[in-house]
Amino acid sequence: MSYLSFDKSALVNLERSLRSEILHTNRSGAYTATTLADCNTRKYHGLLVTPLPEVGEDNYVLLSSLDETVIQHGAEFHLGVHQYEERLFSPNGHKYLRSYDCQLLSKTTYRVGGVILTKERLLVSFEPRVLIRYTMVEAGAGTVMRFHPFLAFRSTNSLTHENGTADTHTEPVRNGVKSRLYEGFPALYMQFSKKAEYTQDAHWYKDIYYMKEAERGYESREDLLVPGYFDVAMKQGESVVFSAGISEINPATLKTTWRKEESRHWERDTMYACLRNAASQFYKRVGDKCWLLAGYPWYKAEARAEFFSLADCTMGIGRPEYWDAIMNKTAVGEVRAFLEGRYEDIGLEGMDEPDVLLWFARVIQEYSHYADIKQVAAQYGELLYDIIVFIREQRHPRLFVHQNGLVWTDGEKRPATWMNAMEDGRPITPRTGYIVEVNALWYNAICFTAQLMRETGKEQRADMLDYQAELAREQFVNMFWNGYYLDDYVIGSYHDKEVRPNQIWAVSLPYSPLDRKQQKAVVDICTKELYTPKGLRTLSPKSGFYRPVYIGGHKERNRNLHNGPVFPLTIAAYGKAYMRVYQRSGASFLRRLLVGYEAEMRELTIGTLSELYDGNPPFKGHGGMSYAPSVSGVTGIYNSLQELEQNADNQPS
C-alpha cells in the first residue's frame, strides 16, 4: 500500500470520503478539485477551474464534473455521485469504488461486476486543460463507457441556476464537441483520444447541494447543465484519454501529452515529498511574471503570504529556479514599484499592508541561509536599505517610525497584520499602535540590512543602522516586556496582555531584541498556553474571549478566527524559537510535532495542509484546502530538524 492510498471501506463511507478532498493545479492558476468520492461539496470544486482575465478577476468553474456510466449487455451502472439533500445522493456511484491512490497521480479504481476500471487525473502545466485517463483493466465484450459533462460557466464566488440565456447547443470538433454557455466566455473543448459518439440531449440537473457551503451559511444549491453525452466503446486493456480545455487539441497527441505531464510529477511517498509537491502547486506563471499564490481554492497572489512563504516553498524544497522567477523576475520589481509609487505595476495584492516590506526583508534573510552572504548583499542590499529609508522617512502610507525608534500603525479601521478578520467593515481583532511582531520584524530588518551594508563596504550606513537598531531594541523591551511575556500591542496607555502567538517571532528571528531569559519565558508561555499538535493557538484558553472552534455562519466564523483556532503558519517560528532556547534537547519534541502534521496528509486535502485547525481536540481542519503559509511553516520545521541532525552527525566524536 502506498503512502497516500485509501481502500474500499474508507471510500464507500461518505462520512469519511466526502470529508477528504483532492486538489491538483497547473502552476498558472487553474486547478481541479473534488472529494475522494468524486462528489463536489463546495462551489469551488470542479474538474476545470481557471482564471479567465477576459471575463473577470475571479476563477471560473467551466466543467463541474464528468459522470461516467459503464454499459454492459444493455445494463447501465452509474459511477457518478451528486448530493441533492442533506442525506440524498444520486447516483450512488460510490458503492463501486474499490481504491484511491495519490502517490504519483490521482487514481481511482472502480469495480462493476466483471469490469475493473481505473480513472487518473492531471492538469497540463501552464495551460487550462484537464486530462482524465480511463483504463479498462478487466472487461467483457461489448463494454461501452458513457460520459455526461456537467457544465457551470460561472465564477467560483457564485452559483448558477436554470435560465433561458444559456446556449445549450454544441458544435462538433475532432473526437468531441465544444460548448459555450454564455457570451463573453471562451468555448470549452471536450475531446477524446479515440472516436466518441456524441448525442445532443440537453438537461438541467437541479438543486445539486454543496454541504460545505451550507455549513458556512452560504447559498448551497445549484443547477448544472448537461448538454448531451459521449459513448466510447472500450475493450480490456485499453486506455482512453479525455481532455477539457479552452482551446482545441489534436486528439492524436493526447496520449503523448499525458506521458509528458506524467513525467513532471513526483512520487509522494514521504511527508517531505508531499510538502514538496504541495509547495510547488502554489506557483502561478503568467507570461514572464511569476507569483506564489496564498492558497487554494479562493486565494490570489497576496504580498504578505508570498513573502512569508517564499523561501520554504522554493529554496526549502530544492526549487531555486522558482525563487529566481518569483523573487528576482517579479517581486523585486513590484517592491521597487511600490517604493516609487507606481502602483499600477504591482500584481501582488496588499503591498501597502504595514508589515509587508518587513516580511520582504525577512524572506531575503531566509534566502541568505542558502546563498553566499556577499552575493545576497550585492543582489539585495541596496533595495533593503532603500526600504529602511522609505519607512524611516515616513513615506510608507501605513507604517510610521516614532522618535522612540519603534514603528506604529493604525489598525482600528483596517487590519494591520495577518489577524485580519473583519465584521461590518471593522477589524474583529483591532491590533493597533505598536504591534509586537511588526516591531520585532522592524528591529530584525534594520540589523540584517546593517549586516549587508558591511558586506558591501558601506560602513557609515552600517554604523547608522546599528545605532537605530540599538534604540529600537531598548524601546522594544520597555514597550512590550511585562515581566513574564510580551504584550500583543500597545496603544496609548493600553497594553494588550492577551497571550497570543505573535510574540514568538521576537524569539525566532535571527536578530532578537530579547535576552536569553526573556526568550525562554516567551517560548515557555507559548508552549504552556498555546501549543497544540497542530501548532500554536491564536489565543490562550485562559482568555475570556477564547473561541476555539471554527464553525457557524460567516460572522461567527470570523469572530472565532483569530481567537482560539490554530494556524500552522506560526509553527516554523515556534520551532526556531524552541531550538534557539533548548537547542538539541528540543529536537525530539519537534519531531513529535511533525507526526501530528503527517497524519493530516491523509485527512482533509490529500497530501497538503489546510489553512487552520480548531484550537481544541480533535483539532479539526478548516479554511482553504491548501494554504501556502501552512505548507511553508511545516516545511520550515522539517528543514530545521534535518539541519540540526546533519550538524550533529558532523560533530567530532
N, C-alpha and C positions, 0 to 999 in steps of 0.2 A: 504494500500500500504506500502511495506517495505521500509527501508532506502535506499537500492540500487536496485531500480526497474525502468523499462522503459516500456512504453506502445507501442502500435502499431504505433502511429504517429511518435514516435522517431525512431523506428526500420526500418520502410519501407522507411524512408527518408535517402538515402545512404549518403547524405552530412553530416548527423548527425551520423549515426550508423557506418560509416567507420572511423570516427574520434576518436571514443571511443574504447578502447582495453581491452581485458581480459587477465589476467595473473594468472597462478597457478604454484606452484613449489612443489618439493618433499623433500626439505631440504638435498639433496645430489647433487644439481646442475642441475637436469633435470627440464624441465618446459613445459607447454603448453601455447600457446599464439595465439590470433587471434583478430578479431574485434567483435563488438556486432552483426553484420550481418553474422558472420562466413565466412567472405571473407578476406583472407590474403592480407595484404597490405605492408608487409615487408618481406625481405628474412629471417629474424629472426623468423617469425611466423611459427607455426607448432603444430600439435597435440602431437607429441612426439619429443622433442628436448633434447638431453642428452650429457653429456661428454662421450667420448669413448677413454680412455687413450691408448688403444691398437692400435687406429687408428691415433691419433694426439692430439695436445693440445687444439683444438677448441671444441666448442659444435657442435653437428651434428643433422641435421633435417632428421629423418628417415621417419616418417609418416607426410606428409604435411597437409592433410585434409582427411576427410571421408564424401563423398557426400551421402545423403540419398534421396531415392525416395519412395513415397507412391504409391502402385499399388492397384487399386480397379476396379473390373469389366473390366480389361484389359486396363484401363486408367492409365497413369503414371504422377505423379506430383513430379517434381524435387525440392528438398528443398535446394540444394547447391547454392553457389554464387561464381563465379570467374570473375575477371576483365581481359579483353583481350586488350582493348584500353582505352584511357582516359575516354570515356563515353560508352563503350560497356561491358555489363555484361551478362554472360550466365553460367548456367541457372539463372533465376530470382527468386530464392527461397525466397528472402527477402519479396516478396509480401504475403507469407503465415505466416510471423512472427506475433505473437499476443502479446507476452510479454517476458521480460527478467528480472530475479531476481537473485541477488547475495548475499542475506542476509546470507545464510548458504553455499549453494553450487551454482555453476554456472548453472542456469536452464533457458532453452529457451522453449517457448511454441509455437507450430505451429497449424494452423487450415487449413485443406484442405477439403472443403465441410463439410461432416458429421464426418470427422476424426479430433480428437484433440490429438496431440502427444506432449509429453514433452521430453526434452533431458537434462540430467545433466552430468557434467564432474567433475572428480577429478583425482589426481595423488596418487599412492601408496607411502607412506612415505618411504624414503631411498631406493627406488627401481625404476629403469627407466621403469615405467609402467603407462599408462594412461587408465582409465576406463571411459566408457560412458554408462549411463543407459537410455534406451528408455522405456517410459511408454505409452501404448495406452489408453489414458483416455476415449476416445469415438471412436468407430469404428463399421462399419458394418461387416457382414460376408465376409470371403474371402479376408481380407486385408493382403497384403504382403509388407514387407519392403525390399528394395534393397539397398545395400551399395557398393559404389565404393571407394576403398582406393587409394589415390594419394601419390605415393612414391617418395622420393627425394634422400636419402642416400648421403648427401653432407654436407660440412661444412657450418655453418651459415655465413661465410665470403665469400661464393661463390655461384654461381647459376649453375644449371645443364641443359644440352641440349640433345636432342635425339642423341643416339650413338649406335654403334654396340657392345659395350662392356657389356652393362647392361644385366644381366641374367633375362629374363622376365618370367622364369618358377617359379612355386611354388611347394611346397611339402605339402601333407596333414598332419595335426596334429588333435588332438581331437577338434571337433567343429570348425575347421578353417584350416588355411594354414600358412606356414612360407615362407618368401621370403628373399633373399639376393641378391641385385642388383650387388654388386661388391665384388671381393676378398678383404680380409682384414677387411671387416665389419662383425659384428655379424648378425645373422639372425633376422628378425623381425617376431614375432609370433602374428598373428591376429586371435583371438578366440572369440566365443560367449558362453553365459551361456546355450544356448539350441542349438540343431542341426541346422546348417545352410547349405544350398545347395550352393556350390561354382561352378562357371562357369569360366573356364580359357578363357580370351578374352583380350589379351594384346594390349593396345593402348597408344601412346604418346599424351598427350594434350599439344599443342604447344603454345608458346607465351603468357603464363599467365603473367599478368602485375602487378607489385608491385608499386603502386603510391608513397609510402613513399620513396622508393629507387630513383625513378625518381626525386622527389622533392629535394633530396640530391645530385643529379648529378651523381649517380652511375648506373651501369648496372641494368636494371629493368625488363627484360623478361626472363622467364624460361620455360622449357619443363619438364613436370612431367609424370611419367609412372603409368598407371592404369593396373595392371596385370590381372584383372578379377573382378568379382563381387559376392557378397553373397546375397542370398534370404532367408528371415526368415519370416515365417507365424506368425502373431500376432493376438490375439483376444482382445476384450475390457477388460480393467483392468489388462492386462498382462505387465510385465516388463522384458526386456532383457538387459543383461549387455555385452558390447563389451570390449575386452581387447587388447591392443597392447603393447608388451614388448619385451625385448631381451632374454627372457627365456620363456619356455613353462609353462603354469599354468593349473591346474586341473579345467576344466570348472565348475565342481560341486561346487567349492569353491568360484566362482566369486561373488555370491550374499552375501556370508558371509564376503568376503574381502571388499565388498562395504560398508556393515554396519559397519565394524570395522573402516574403514577410515573415514566414515561419522561422527562417534563419536569423532574423533580427531578435527573436525572443530569447530570454534567459530562463534557465531552469530555476524554479522556485522550490528548492529542496532544503533550504535552511531559513532561519529567521532573517539573517542578513541578506540573503538573496531576495526575500520578499520585500524588505525595506529598500533594497537597491532598485527593484522593479517599480515599487510604488513611487519612489522619488522621481524616477525618470518619466512617469506619467504626467507630472506637473509641467513639463516643458511645453511651451507654446511658441512655435516659429511661424512668423508671417513675413514672407519676403526676406529681407535682410535683417529683420528685427527678431529678437527672441526674448521671452519673459518666462518667469516662473509663476504659474497660477497658484493662487492661495489654496485651492482645493476644488473638489467636485461634490455635487453637481452644479451648484449655483454661484460659485466664487469666480472672480475675474483676477487679473493681474493687479495685486494690491502692494503698494510700496513697502509697508511695514512687514507684511508676511513674506515678501520676496527677500528683503534684506535679512530678516530673521532666519530664514530657512536656507538661503542660497549656498552657503559653504558646505553644509552637511549633505545637501541634495545634489551637489556636483562633485567637488573635491572629495568629500567624505565617502562617496560611492565609486570613486575612480573614474569620474567623467570630467576631466579638466577641459575638454573641448566645449562643454556646455557652460562652464564658468566663463570661458572666453566669449562665447556667443551672447550670454545673458549680461554679464558684467561689462566686459570691455567694449562690445559692439553695440550695446543698447543702454544699460543702466548708467554708465558713466556720462554719456551724452545727455541723458534725461536729468540727472542730478545737476550737471552744468547748466542745462536749460532753466532749471528751477532757480538756481543762484542768479541767473541773468534775467529772470522774469519772462522767459519765452515759454509760457505755459502751454501754448498750442503744440509744442514739440514733445510733450510728455505723454506717454502711453500708460504709465502706471497711475493707478488711482490712489489718492490720498497722499501725494508727495508733500503736501503742506501740513500734515499732522506733526505736532510738536516734537515727537521723538524719532521721526523717520530718519533724518540726517544722522542722528546719533547711532541708530541701528546700522546705517550705511557704514559709518566708521568702524563699528564693531565687526561687520562682516569682512571688511578689509583686514582687520586684525586677525580674524579667524583664518583667512586665506594665508596670512604670513606664517601660519603653522605648517603649510605645505610648500612654501616657496622661500627662496633666499631673501632675507630681510632687506638687503641692499637693492635687490630687484623690486621688491614691494615699495620701498621708499622712492625709487626712481619713477615707478609707474603711477603711484597714487599719492605720494607725499604732498605735492602742490595742491591737489584737489582737496585733501583733508585739511590742509592749512587754510585754504580759502573758505571751507565750511566753518571752521572755528572763527575766522574773521567775520564771516557773514552773520553768524549768531551774535558774536561779541559786539558788532556794530549796530545791533538791533534792527537788522534788515529782514529777519525772519518774521512772517506775519503773525505767528502764534507762539513764539518762544522768545523770552526776554531774559537778558543777563542783568541781575541786580548788583548793587555795589558790594554785596557780601560774597560775590563770586558764584552764586548759585543761579540756576535757571528757574524761571517762573512761567506758568501758563494758565490761562483761564479755561477751566473745564466745566464751568457751570451750565453753559448753554449748548456746548458742543463737546463731545467726548475728546479727551486729550490723550488717551492711552488705549491699549488693547482691550481694556474693560470698557466696551463702547456700546452696551445695550441702551436703547432709547425707549421712552414712553411719552406720548403726547408732545413730541418734539424736544424733550429734555433728557439728559443722561440719567439713568437709574442709579448709577454709581458715580456721582459727580466728583471725581478725583480732580482737584484743582489747586492752584497755588504752587507750592514747592512739592513736587511728587518724587517719591523715594527712588524708583528705578530710573527715572528720567535724569535725576541729578547724579546717580551712580554712573550712568552712561556718559554724561557730560564730563565728569571727572576722568573717567577712563579714556574718553576720546582725546582730551587735552594731553594726557600723559602719553598716549600712543603716538599722537602727532608730534610731540616733542621728541620721542624716540626716532621717528622717521626723519625729522629735521636734522638730528645729529648724524644720522647715517649719510645724509647728503651734504654734510659740512656746514649747515646753517646754524651755527652755534648761538648766534644772537637771538634768533627766533626760538630756539630750543630753551634758552635761559628764560625768556619772557613767558613761554608756555609753562615752564616748571614753576615759576612764581605764581602764575594764575592757578595752577593745579593745587599748589600748597594752600592758597587761600580757600579754594573750593573744598579741599579735604577737611580743613579745620571747621569750616562753617557747616559742612555736611554732618559731621558728628554732633556739633552743637544743636543743629536743627532737628535731626531725626532720632538720635540715640536717646532712649528714655530710661536707660539703666538696665533694661532687660532684653530689649529687641528694638527694631526700628519702626517708628511711626510711618503710616502709609502715605500720608500727605499732611501738609501744614498750610493753613490759610489764615492770615492774621494771627490771632491768639489761639486759634483752634488747632489742636493736634489730633489727627485721627489715629486712634490707638487700636483699631481693628487689626487682628493678626491675619495678614494676607501674604501670598507668596511673592509679591513684588520685591520685598526686601532681600530675597535670596540673590538677586543679581548684584547687590552690593558686596557679596562674598565671592560669587563665581567669576566676576570679571577679572582679567589679569591684573589690572590696577585697582585695588580695593581701597576705599577710604577708611576702612576699619582696621583696628589692631587685632591680634590673634584671639584675644579673649572675647572681643565683640563678635568676631566672625563665628566662633564656636557657639556663642549664645544664640545667634541668628539661626544657624543650622539646627541647633537643638530644639528651638521652639517650633521651627517648621516641621521637624521630624515628629515632635510630640503632638502638635495640634493640627497639622495639615497633611501629613503623609498618609497615602493610601497605596494599594498595589498598582494603581493606575496613574500615580503622580500626586501632585500637591493640590489640595482643595483650594478654592478661591477665597474661602473664609473659614475661620475657626468654628467648630461646632459649639464653642463656648459663647459665641456671639448670639445676641437676641435676634439678629437678622439672618441667622443661618437657615438656608432653604436648599437642601442638598439634592433634591430630585428635580430633574428637568422634564416636567410633564405639564399638561394642560394646554390651553389656548395660547395665542401669540403673546398676550400681555403677561400671563402667568409665567410662561417660559422665560420671557425677557427679565422679569423681576427676579427669577431664580438664577439666571445665567451665571452671574459673577458673585453669587452669594452662597456658595457651597459646592457646586459641581467642580469636577476635576478637569483641567486642561493639560494634556501631555506636553504642550509647548514649554511648560515650566521645568520639565524633568531634566533636560540637559544642564540647565543652570544649577538645579539642585544637585545633580550628580557631580558636577565640577566643584561645587562648594563643599560637598560632603568629602570628596577626596582631598580637597585642599586642607580641610581640618583634620580628617582621620587618616589620610594618606593610604598606604597599602592595606591597613586594617579595615578600611571601608569597602574593599573590593568585593568581598563575599556578600555583603549587604546589597550592593548594587547588582550583582549577578542574580540575586533572588528577585530584585525588582524587574529585571528583564524577563523573568519567567512569566510574570503577570501579563506582560505585553505579548509574549509569544503565544499565549492562549488566545489572544484577540485575533491572530492571523486566521483563525478558523471560525470566527464568530460573526461579526457584523458584515463589513465588506471584506470579502475573502482576499487575504494577502496584503492588507494595508490597515491603517488605523483611522478611526473616526475622530471627529473634532473634539468631543468632550464626553465625560462619563459622570454618572451620578456620584455624589460625594459619600454616600452610604452604601453598604453591601446590598445587592450583589454587584454594584458599580456598573450598571447597565449603560451601554454606549448610546450616543445621540448625535444630532447635528449633521454636518457634512459627512458624506460617505467616506471620503478620503481627504485628509487635511494636511497640507504641506508642513506647517509648524509642528504637528504631532509626529509626522514621519521623521522630520529633521531632529526633533528633540530626542527621540528614542535612538536614532542613528548616532547622534552625538554621544549618548551614554555608551552605546556599543563600542564606538571607536575609542572612547576614552579608556574603557576597560581593556581593549586589545592593546593599546599603547602601554598601559600600566603593566600588563603581563609581559609584554615584549621587553620593556625596560628591566623588569625583574629577572627575566631569563638572561639578559646581557650583563647582569651584575657578576663580578668575580666571586667564585665560591670560596 
